[in-house]
Amino acid sequence: MHPNKYKASYKELSNWFKINTDYPPVLRKRIYYLLIKRLPDKNKKKLYQKPLFENYLRGYGEDNHIRGYSLPIKNKYSKNIKNKVSNLMSEEKHDRLINLINSNVNDDANYLINIINEEIKKVFFKGDIHTSMKLFDMYVNSLNAPNPNIFFRAGINAYRLGSFKKAKSYFNECNKIVQSYNKWLFAGCSYWESLLENSEKKKSKLLKKASKLPRTLYGQLAIEQLNISDPFTWRNYANQTEVNFSYLNENKIFKRAIALTEVGLYNHADLEIRNLYSKTQKDELNNLFYASEKLDLPAVLIRLGSKYYKKDLTLFMRGLYPTPDWQINDGYKIDKALLFAVIRRESAFNFKAKSSKGARGLMQIMPRTASKINNDYRLRYSKAYTLYSLQLNIEIGQKLLNRLMNSPNAKNSILDTLIAYNAGTTRLKKWKQSIYNVQPIVFIESIPIKETRWFVKYILTDLWIYRDKLQQAKPSRALLAEGKWPKYKNLDYKIIHDAKFRR
């Protein structure tokens, strides 16, 4: 199968395909296509059945993503509608646009308002916050259809300008209608309004609303403000005592998975567990979950954990926030909470992850960056494929995080480090010059690139959740809740060995 070395013959492929019927369908499909390609007689194609995925556990990451609200695709004319709105705004034909929205039914009106919100945000992120405020005020006061997205962004804009009374009004309006929208927006509106509330009773009520969404940035900050414990339970004693691997130990597929993990081929073992999922009875799924945890297979563990959504909160959270006990050759230079938070969001622990821009592996390392950090130009060209390696990817990723953290721009700031990791040091420097004298959460909401803005929110949230799982303090959360710039502190010296099964 090698492109320029030994090539398996049709006969060898055919024999393999017939014998290894219990292999993961994703592997069998590769052999199938190669086999069909080398058929001496195309009429024999009917002799081989194309492998079916059936109940094979596919995909990476969690089932129920908590993401920022995005524009819905209404129909095939959506692009034309967006262009029309953009043109009317650029030509400052605001009255015409307002009439267009107010004459539409609610769904279409909300869709158009979301487009307007995106257009005004472009002005805001360019730094012209006075103009963007005027636009927000004009549209909010003229539109009949209430929309929480535009209220939230208008509130952030007013807060930056020091118009706190106006900001509070916008966040209050956002809170009235946000329940049916995204969880992040719900928590955000409640938290921001609490910052502007003078009444301690009302402030506490708003923070409690936000704290009920602990897997969001503002839910975590609300928990800190209220000085309450995180609501997660990481150890399920009842289930833990019922673990029985006898059924699995007799299974040929499971034996292969064990053998693969013993030689460090976690990505291949991951495929075997996904394959086994389709052949496992419902009453054995708990054992498969615990086995995946024991074998340090975080990618499939996230997929399995998602299946416990609204069924078993403990296994749901343990699955979604795995803590594999991988032995790294050069050790952990960055503590596991931060490292796993980055890996979870960058690749969902998929060893073979590759972005459209060419970033590779667990920590999504660009070949060019890798070649500079390791002083090896081959990593940019002929050896770029080695970035899929667990050892090399984490080695370079840790070096990169350390370098960014200790740079003059970041100065050990966790926030600056994450921005530089995602968007680069040049952009970080530029944004710090243009967005100045603001609180750190205001800075986060003012990051011009949406991907970077959400990257920072996601990583900070996941970092604090991992800290909770590892029974560590959350100094960066405390600082951010106080309006101070959070610093990075390695807390791994406090980790105890059974962190996987915390509580």
C-alpha positions as CSV (number, residue, x, y, z in Angstrom):
1,M,0.0,0.0,0.0
2,H,3.0,2.3,0.2
3,P,3.1,4.8,-2.8
4,N,6.7,4.0,-3.8
5,K,7.7,0.8,-2.0
6,Y,6.1,-2.7,-1.8
7,K,2.5,-2.8,-3.2
8,A,0.1,-5.5,-2.0
9,S,-1.3,-7.6,-4.9
10,Y,-5.0,-8.1,-5.6
11,K,-4.8,-11.6,-4.2
12,E,-3.3,-10.4,-0.9
13,L,-5.8,-7.6,-0.5
14,S,-8.6,-10.0,-1.4
15,N,-7.5,-12.5,1.3
16,W,-7.1,-9.8,3.9
17,F,-10.6,-8.5,3.1
18,K,-12.2,-11.9,3.4
19,I,-10.4,-12.9,6.6
20,N,-10.5,-9.7,8.6
21,T,-14.3,-9.1,8.7
22,D,-14.3,-7.7,12.3
23,Y,-11.9,-4.8,11.6
24,P,-13.2,-1.2,11.8
25,P,-15.2,-0.3,8.7
26,V,-13.2,2.8,8.2
27,L,-10.1,0.6,7.6
28,R,-12.0,-2.0,5.6
29,K,-13.3,0.7,3.3
30,R,-9.7,1.8,2.5
31,I,-8.8,-1.8,1.6
32,Y,-12.1,-2.2,-0.3
33,Y,-11.4,0.8,-2.6
34,L,-7.8,-0.3,-3.2
35,L,-9.0,-3.8,-3.9
36,I,-11.5,-2.6,-6.5
37,K,-8.9,-0.5,-8.1
38,R,-6.6,-3.5,-8.6
39,L,-9.3,-5.9,-9.8
40,P,-8.0,-7.9,-12.8
41,D,-11.6,-8.3,-14.0
42,K,-14.0,-5.5,-13.2
43,N,-16.9,-7.9,-13.5
44,K,-15.7,-9.5,-10.2
45,K,-16.6,-6.3,-8.3
46,K,-19.9,-7.9,-7.3
47,L,-18.0,-10.5,-5.3
48,Y,-17.1,-7.8,-2.7
49,Q,-19.6,-6.0,-0.6
50,K,-18.8,-2.4,0.3
51,P,-18.3,-2.1,4.1
52,L,-21.1,-0.3,5.9
53,F,-20.7,1.9,8.9
54,E,-24.0,0.8,10.5
55,N,-23.8,1.7,14.2
56,Y,-20.1,2.4,14.1
57,L,-19.4,5.3,16.4
58,R,-18.4,8.1,14.0
59,G,-17.2,11.7,14.4
60,Y,-15.2,13.7,16.9
61,G,-16.2,16.0,19.7
62,E,-19.4,16.1,21.6
63,D,-22.9,15.7,20.2
64,N,-24.5,18.7,21.7
65,H,-22.2,21.6,20.9
66,I,-22.5,24.9,22.9
67,R,-21.6,27.4,20.3
68,G,-22.2,31.1,19.6
69,Y,-25.4,31.9,17.7
70,S,-24.9,31.8,14.0
71,L,-26.9,33.1,11.1
72,P,-29.4,30.5,9.9
73,I,-29.4,29.6,6.2
74,K,-32.9,30.5,5.2
75,N,-33.0,29.5,1.6
76,K,-31.0,29.5,-1.6
77,Y,-31.4,33.3,-1.8
78,S,-29.7,33.9,1.6
79,K,-26.5,35.2,0.1
80,N,-28.4,37.7,-2.0
81,I,-30.3,38.9,1.1
82,K,-27.0,39.4,3.0
83,N,-25.6,41.3,0.1
84,K,-28.7,43.5,-0.2
85,V,-28.5,44.3,3.5
86,S,-24.8,45.1,3.3
87,N,-25.3,47.3,0.3
88,L,-28.1,49.3,1.9
89,M,-26.1,49.8,5.1
90,S,-22.9,50.9,3.2
91,E,-25.1,53.3,1.2
92,E,-26.6,54.5,4.5
93,K,-30.1,53.8,3.3
94,H,-31.2,52.9,6.8
95,D,-34.8,54.0,6.5
96,R,-35.3,51.7,3.6
97,L,-33.7,48.8,5.5
98,I,-35.8,49.4,8.6
99,N,-39.0,49.4,6.5
100,L,-37.9,46.2,4.8
101,I,-37.4,44.4,8.2
102,N,-40.6,45.8,9.8
103,S,-42.7,44.6,6.8
104,N,-41.4,41.0,7.2
105,V,-42.8,38.2,9.4
106,N,-40.9,37.5,12.6
107,D,-38.6,34.7,11.4
108,D,-37.4,36.7,8.3
109,A,-37.1,39.9,10.4
110,N,-34.9,38.1,13.0
111,Y,-32.8,36.8,10.2
112,L,-32.3,40.2,8.8
113,I,-31.6,41.7,12.2
114,N,-28.9,39.2,12.7
115,I,-27.3,40.3,9.4
116,I,-27.5,43.9,10.5
117,N,-26.0,43.0,13.8
118,E,-23.0,41.4,12.0
119,E,-22.6,44.5,9.8
120,I,-22.6,46.9,12.8
121,K,-20.1,44.6,14.6
122,K,-17.7,45.1,11.7
123,V,-17.7,48.8,12.5
124,F,-17.3,48.1,16.2
125,F,-14.4,45.7,15.7
126,K,-12.7,48.2,13.5
127,G,-12.5,50.5,16.5
128,D,-15.1,53.1,15.5
129,I,-17.2,52.4,18.6
130,H,-19.0,55.8,18.5
131,T,-20.4,55.2,15.0
132,S,-21.3,51.6,15.9
133,M,-23.2,52.9,19.0
134,K,-25.2,55.3,16.8
135,L,-26.1,52.5,14.5
136,F,-27.1,50.2,17.3
137,D,-29.3,52.9,18.9
138,M,-31.0,53.7,15.6
139,Y,-31.8,50.1,14.7
140,V,-32.8,48.9,18.1
141,N,-35.2,51.9,18.6
142,S,-36.7,51.5,15.1
143,L,-37.2,47.7,14.8
144,N,-40.3,45.9,15.8
145,A,-38.8,42.5,16.2
146,P,-36.8,42.0,19.4
147,N,-33.5,40.2,19.0
148,P,-31.2,39.3,21.9
149,N,-28.0,39.2,19.7
150,I,-28.3,42.9,18.8
151,F,-29.2,43.8,22.4
152,F,-26.2,42.0,23.8
153,R,-23.7,43.5,21.3
154,A,-25.2,47.0,21.8
155,G,-24.8,46.5,25.6
156,I,-21.1,45.7,25.2
157,N,-20.6,48.8,23.0
158,A,-22.3,51.1,25.5
159,Y,-20.3,49.6,28.3
160,R,-17.1,50.3,26.4
161,L,-18.2,53.9,26.0
162,G,-18.9,54.3,29.7
163,S,-22.7,54.6,29.1
164,F,-23.5,52.2,31.9
165,K,-27.2,53.2,32.2
166,K,-27.7,52.5,28.5
167,A,-25.7,49.3,28.7
168,K,-27.8,48.0,31.6
169,S,-31.0,48.8,29.7
170,Y,-29.7,46.8,26.7
171,F,-28.7,43.8,28.8
172,N,-32.0,43.9,30.6
173,E,-33.9,43.8,27.2
174,C,-31.6,41.0,26.2
175,N,-32.5,39.0,29.3
176,K,-36.2,39.4,28.7
177,I,-36.1,37.4,25.4
178,V,-32.9,35.4,25.5
179,Q,-34.3,32.2,27.1
180,S,-35.1,30.5,23.7
181,Y,-31.6,31.3,22.3
182,N,-28.1,30.1,22.8
183,K,-26.9,29.2,26.3
184,W,-23.8,31.3,26.0
185,L,-25.9,34.4,25.2
186,F,-28.3,33.6,28.1
187,A,-25.4,33.4,30.6
188,G,-23.7,36.5,29.1
189,C,-26.8,38.8,29.3
190,S,-27.4,37.8,32.9
191,Y,-23.7,38.2,33.9
192,W,-23.2,41.6,32.2
193,E,-26.5,43.0,33.7
194,S,-25.3,41.8,37.1
195,L,-22.1,43.9,36.8
196,L,-24.3,47.0,36.4
197,E,-26.9,46.2,39.1
198,N,-26.7,48.2,42.4
199,S,-29.2,46.1,44.3
200,E,-27.4,43.1,45.9
201,K,-30.6,41.1,45.8
202,K,-31.1,41.6,42.0
203,K,-27.4,41.2,41.4
204,S,-27.4,37.8,43.2
205,K,-30.5,36.7,41.2
206,L,-28.9,37.5,37.9
207,L,-25.7,35.7,38.9
208,K,-27.6,32.6,39.9
209,K,-29.3,32.6,36.5
210,A,-25.9,32.7,34.8
211,S,-24.4,30.1,37.2
212,K,-26.9,27.5,36.1
213,L,-24.9,27.3,32.8
214,P,-21.5,26.3,34.2
215,R,-20.1,25.2,30.8
216,T,-20.1,28.8,29.6
217,L,-17.5,31.5,30.4
218,Y,-20.0,33.7,32.1
219,G,-21.6,30.8,34.0
220,Q,-18.1,30.1,35.4
221,L,-17.5,33.7,36.3
222,A,-20.9,33.8,38.0
223,I,-20.0,30.8,40.1
224,E,-16.8,32.6,41.2
225,Q,-18.7,35.8,42.1
226,L,-21.3,33.8,44.1
227,N,-18.4,32.0,45.9
228,I,-20.2,28.6,45.4
229,S,-18.8,25.2,44.3
230,D,-18.9,24.0,40.7
231,P,-21.9,21.7,40.3
232,F,-20.0,18.9,38.6
233,T,-19.6,15.4,40.2
234,W,-16.7,13.5,38.6
235,R,-16.9,10.2,40.4
236,N,-19.9,7.9,40.3
237,Y,-19.4,5.4,43.1
238,A,-22.4,3.3,42.2
239,N,-21.3,2.7,38.6
240,Q,-17.7,2.3,39.5
241,T,-18.3,-0.7,41.7
242,E,-20.3,-2.4,39.0
243,V,-17.5,-2.5,36.4
244,N,-17.1,-5.9,34.8
245,F,-14.7,-6.4,31.9
246,S,-15.3,-10.1,31.6
247,Y,-17.5,-9.8,28.6
248,L,-15.0,-7.4,26.9
249,N,-12.0,-9.4,27.7
250,E,-13.3,-12.3,25.7
251,N,-13.8,-10.1,22.7
252,K,-11.2,-10.2,19.9
253,I,-11.7,-6.6,19.0
254,F,-11.2,-5.4,22.6
255,K,-8.0,-7.5,22.8
256,R,-6.7,-5.7,19.7
257,A,-7.5,-2.4,21.3
258,I,-5.5,-3.3,24.5
259,A,-2.6,-4.5,22.4
260,L,-2.6,-1.3,20.4
261,T,-2.6,1.0,23.5
262,E,0.3,-1.0,25.0
263,V,2.5,0.0,22.1
264,G,1.2,3.6,22.1
265,L,-1.0,3.4,19.0
266,Y,-3.9,5.1,20.7
267,N,-5.5,6.4,17.5
268,H,-5.7,2.8,16.1
269,A,-7.1,1.6,19.4
270,D,-9.7,4.4,19.2
271,L,-11.0,2.9,15.9
272,E,-11.3,-0.5,17.5
273,I,-13.5,0.8,20.4
274,R,-15.7,2.7,17.9
275,N,-16.0,-0.6,16.0
276,L,-16.8,-2.5,19.2
277,Y,-19.5,0.1,20.1
278,S,-21.7,-1.1,17.2
279,K,-21.5,-4.7,18.5
280,T,-22.1,-4.0,22.2
281,Q,-25.4,-4.4,23.9
282,K,-26.9,-1.4,25.7
283,D,-26.4,-3.0,29.2
284,E,-22.6,-3.3,28.4
285,L,-22.1,0.3,27.3
286,N,-21.1,1.5,30.8
287,N,-18.3,-1.1,30.8
288,L,-17.2,0.1,27.4
289,F,-17.0,3.6,28.7
290,Y,-14.9,2.6,31.7
291,A,-12.7,0.5,29.5
292,S,-12.0,3.4,27.2
293,E,-11.2,5.6,30.2
294,K,-8.8,3.0,31.5
295,L,-7.1,2.6,28.1
296,D,-6.6,6.4,27.8
297,L,-8.7,6.9,24.6
298,P,-10.0,10.4,25.0
299,A,-11.4,10.9,21.5
300,V,-13.8,8.0,21.6
301,L,-14.5,8.8,25.3
302,I,-15.9,12.2,24.3
303,R,-18.2,10.4,21.8
304,L,-19.3,7.9,24.4
305,G,-19.8,10.5,27.0
306,S,-22.1,12.4,24.7
307,K,-24.5,9.4,24.8
308,Y,-25.1,10.1,28.5
309,Y,-26.5,13.6,27.9
310,K,-29.5,14.0,30.2
311,K,-29.1,10.4,31.3
312,D,-26.0,10.4,33.6
313,L,-24.4,13.8,34.3
314,T,-21.3,12.2,35.9
315,L,-20.4,10.0,32.9
316,F,-21.5,12.8,30.5
317,M,-19.0,15.2,32.1
318,R,-16.2,12.6,32.6
319,G,-16.6,11.6,28.9
320,L,-16.6,15.2,27.7
321,Y,-13.5,16.2,29.7
322,P,-11.2,13.2,29.5
323,T,-7.8,13.2,31.3
324,P,-5.6,10.5,29.5
325,D,-2.6,9.4,31.4
326,W,-0.2,9.6,28.5
327,Q,3.5,9.2,29.2
328,I,5.1,12.1,27.3
329,N,8.9,11.6,26.6
330,D,10.0,15.0,27.8
331,G,7.3,15.3,30.4
332,Y,4.5,17.9,30.9
333,K,5.9,21.4,30.8
334,I,2.4,22.9,30.8
335,D,0.0,21.7,33.4
336,K,-2.5,19.1,32.2
337,A,-5.6,21.3,32.8
338,L,-4.4,23.9,30.2
339,L,-2.9,21.3,27.8
340,F,-6.1,19.2,27.7
341,A,-8.3,22.3,27.4
342,V,-6.3,23.4,24.3
343,I,-6.3,19.9,22.8
344,R,-10.0,19.4,23.5
345,R,-11.0,22.5,21.6
346,E,-8.4,22.3,18.8
347,S,-8.9,18.7,17.8
348,A,-11.2,16.9,20.2
349,F,-8.2,14.6,20.8
350,N,-8.2,13.5,17.2
351,F,-4.6,12.5,16.4
352,K,-5.3,12.9,12.6
353,A,-7.0,16.2,12.8
354,K,-6.1,18.6,10.0
355,S,-7.5,22.1,9.4
356,S,-8.2,23.7,6.1
357,K,-5.1,25.9,6.7
358,G,-2.9,22.8,7.2
359,A,-2.6,22.8,11.0
360,R,-2.1,19.2,12.2
361,G,-2.5,16.9,15.1
362,L,-3.8,17.2,18.6
363,M,-2.7,20.8,19.2
364,Q,-3.2,21.8,15.5
365,I,0.4,22.8,14.9
366,M,1.3,24.5,11.6
367,P,4.3,22.9,9.8
368,R,5.9,26.3,9.4
369,T,5.6,27.0,13.1
370,A,6.9,23.5,14.0
371,S,10.0,23.9,11.8
372,K,10.8,27.2,13.5
373,I,10.3,25.9,17.0
374,N,12.3,22.7,16.5
375,N,14.8,24.3,14.1
376,D,14.0,21.5,11.5
377,Y,12.9,22.7,8.1
378,R,11.9,19.1,7.2
379,L,8.8,19.5,9.5
380,R,7.5,22.1,7.0
381,Y,7.9,19.8,4.0
382,S,8.8,16.1,3.9
383,K,8.4,15.4,7.6
384,A,5.1,17.4,8.1
385,Y,3.2,14.1,8.5
386,T,5.2,13.5,11.8
387,L,3.1,16.2,13.4
388,Y,0.3,13.7,13.8
389,S,2.5,11.9,16.3
390,L,1.4,12.2,19.9
391,Q,4.9,12.7,21.3
392,L,6.1,15.3,18.7
393,N,2.8,17.2,18.6
394,I,2.6,17.7,22.3
395,E,6.3,18.4,22.6
396,I,6.1,21.3,20.0
397,G,2.7,22.5,21.3
398,Q,4.1,22.8,24.8
399,K,7.2,24.6,23.5
400,L,5.0,27.0,21.6
401,L,2.7,27.8,24.6
402,N,5.8,28.4,26.8
403,R,7.4,30.6,24.2
404,L,4.2,32.7,23.8
405,M,3.6,32.9,27.6
406,N,7.1,34.2,28.3
407,S,7.2,36.6,25.4
408,P,7.3,40.4,26.1
409,N,3.7,40.7,24.7
410,A,2.1,38.2,26.9
411,K,4.2,38.4,30.1
412,N,2.6,35.2,31.6
413,S,-0.9,36.4,30.8
414,I,-3.1,33.4,30.1
415,L,-5.5,35.6,28.0
416,D,-2.7,37.0,25.8
417,T,-1.1,33.6,25.4
418,L,-4.4,32.1,24.1
419,I,-4.9,35.0,21.7
420,A,-1.3,34.7,20.4
421,Y,-1.7,30.9,20.0
422,N,-4.8,31.3,17.9
423,A,-4.2,34.5,16.0
424,G,-0.5,35.2,16.2
425,T,1.7,37.6,18.2
426,T,1.4,40.4,15.5
427,R,-2.4,40.6,15.9
428,L,-2.1,40.4,19.7
429,K,0.2,43.4,19.7
430,K,-2.0,45.3,17.3
431,W,-5.2,44.6,19.3
432,K,-3.5,45.6,22.6
433,Q,-2.6,48.9,21.1
434,S,-6.1,49.6,19.7
435,I,-8.2,48.2,22.6
436,Y,-6.7,49.7,25.7
437,N,-7.7,50.8,29.2
438,V,-10.5,48.2,29.3
439,Q,-11.3,45.3,31.7
440,P,-10.2,41.9,30.4
441,I,-13.7,40.6,29.8
442,V,-14.4,43.8,27.7
443,F,-11.2,43.0,25.8
444,I,-12.4,39.5,25.1
445,E,-15.7,40.7,23.7
446,S,-13.8,43.3,21.6
447,I,-11.4,40.8,19.9
448,P,-12.1,41.4,16.1
449,I,-11.8,37.8,14.9
450,K,-14.8,35.7,15.8
451,E,-12.7,32.4,15.8
452,T,-10.2,33.9,18.3
453,R,-12.9,35.5,20.4
454,W,-14.6,32.1,20.9
455,F,-11.4,30.2,21.1
456,V,-10.5,32.3,24.2
457,K,-13.9,31.8,25.7
458,Y,-13.9,28.1,25.1
459,I,-10.4,27.5,26.4
460,L,-10.9,29.5,29.6
461,T,-14.1,27.7,30.4
462,D,-12.6,24.3,29.7
463,L,-9.5,25.2,31.7
464,W,-11.6,25.9,34.8
465,I,-13.7,22.8,34.3
466,Y,-10.5,20.7,34.1
467,R,-9.2,22.5,37.2
468,D,-12.3,21.3,39.0
469,K,-11.9,17.7,37.8
470,L,-8.3,17.7,39.0
471,Q,-9.3,19.3,42.3
472,Q,-7.2,22.4,41.6
473,A,-7.7,26.0,42.5
474,K,-8.8,28.5,39.8
475,P,-6.7,31.6,40.3
476,S,-7.2,32.8,36.7
477,R,-11.0,32.6,37.2
478,A,-10.8,34.6,40.4
479,L,-8.7,37.3,38.8
480,L,-11.0,37.6,35.8
481,A,-14.1,37.8,38.0
482,E,-12.4,40.7,39.9
483,G,-11.8,42.5,36.6
484,K,-8.0,41.8,36.7
485,W,-5.9,40.2,33.9
486,P,-5.5,36.5,34.7
487,K,-2.0,35.1,35.0
488,Y,-1.0,31.5,34.2
489,K,0.1,29.4,37.2
490,N,1.2,25.7,36.8
491,L,-0.8,23.8,39.5
492,D,0.1,20.2,38.6
493,Y,2.2,19.6,41.7
494,K,-1.1,19.2,43.5
495,I,-2.5,16.5,41.2
496,I,-3.2,13.2,42.8
497,H,-3.0,10.0,40.8
498,D,-6.6,9.0,40.5
499,A,-7.6,12.3,38.8
500,K,-9.5,10.4,36.2
501,F,-12.0,9.2,38.8
502,R,-12.2,12.4,40.8
503,R,-15.1,12.3,43.4
